[in-house]
Amino acid sequence: MVTHADHRDDRAVVFDLDETLHRLRRFTVGGYAHVARRLESRMGRPAGSVFRRLWGMYREGNGRTAYQSICTELGLPPEEATSLLRDHRAHLPRLRLTRSADEALRQMRGTWRVGILTNGMPGLQRIKVAALDLDARVDAIVYADELVAGGKPALDVFARIAADLGVPPGRCVMVGDDGVADVQGGHAAGMRTIWLRRPNRPSPPEGTADAIVQSLAEVPAIAARLIGDSR
C-alpha cells in the first residue's frame, strides 16, 4: 500500500510568489507609506498627502512613473526618483499570505514536496519570503533571475526547482497567475500546470493549462487528480 509519506517524496507542487501566494498590492502600499514618511521627515510634507498621491498614481496605472512624478511635484531633482524607489524596495514589509494560500500550503506540505519559483529581483523577493515566513513552510525556493536573466519561462529554472525538490518534472504541478511565465513555461518543462486566474494577468496559450482555478483552495484536490496516486 502507498502511504502519504511515500507520496511526499514522489510528487511536488511549485507555487509562484507574487499575486499567487500573496497579493503584491500590500507590498506596494507598505512601500509608498514608508517613502511618504521619509519625505515627511526630510521635507515636512504631510506623509498622508504624499501617500495618497502615490497610491492614486498607482491605481491610475501610473505606478512605474510614480516616483518620477512625485519628485517633479515636490521640486526634487529627477535623479531622486531612483533613491525613493530603492527605499521602497528595501522597506521591511508587513505581508501576509492569502487565506487560500495559507490553507493550500498547510494541506499539501504533509503529503507533497512544496517549492516556490519566483521571478523578480532576488534581494527584493527574499525580503518578501522572509516577511511571509515561507522558508519554514516549503522545501525549496528558486529565485529564477539568479539563474537566467528574466527568469521564467526559461526552461532551466523549472529544471532547477524540480531538481531541488528531488522530483521529476513530470511529477510536479506548477501553480501561478502568469499564463506565460508560470503556465506556458511549466508546460514546456514537462510539468502539469494550474493557472490561477487573476484580473489583468496574462492568459496561458491554448492547451498549456491543465486546470484553471479562481482560488488556491482548489489546488490540493486538482493537483492530486493531475498527478494521481500511482507511481
ZIKAPE-V911507 format. One record per residue. PHI is phi in whole degrees, -180 to 180 (NA if undefined). Layout:
phi
PHI
PHI
This chain:
phi
NA
-85
-99
-60
-62
-61
-62
-58
-89
-110
-149
-143
-119
-120
-106
-69
-100
-69
67
-115
-82
-144
-93
-63
-57
-65
-66
-64
-58
-62
-65
-64
-64
-62
-65
-62
-66
-63
-69
-63
-64
-84
-122
80
-79
-55
-60
-61
-71
-65
-60
-61
-67
-63
-65
-63
-64
-62
-68
-82
90
-112
-63
-66
-114
-61
-74
-63
-67
-67
-64
-62
-68
-95
74
-92
-59
-56
-68
-66
-60
-65
-66
-65
-65
-63
-62
-59
-70
-91
-66
-87
-82
-109
-107
-148
-66
-64
-60
-70
-67
-59
-69
-63
-63
-62
-69
-88
-62
-76
-125
-132
-74
-126
-133
-127
-128
-127
-84
108
-61
-55
-62
-66
-67
-65
-61
-66
-59
-65
-63
-91
56
-83
-55
-83
-115
-133
-95
-158
-133
-119
-94
-60
-70
-74
-100
-139
-58
90
64
-56
-96
-56
-64
-59
-74
-71
-62
-66
-66
-63
-64
-65
-84
73
-131
-62
-53
-67
-109
-111
-116
-96
-123
-167
-93
-96
-65
-93
-63
-88
-81
-62
-64
-63
-61
-64
-83
94
-91
-79
-134
-128
-94
-88
-72
-125
-61
62
-110
-60
-81
-76
-59
-56
88
-100
-98
-78
-156
-125
-128
-97
-147
-67
-60
-82
-66
-54
-69
-68
-60
-63
-68
-67
-89
82
-103
-97
-80
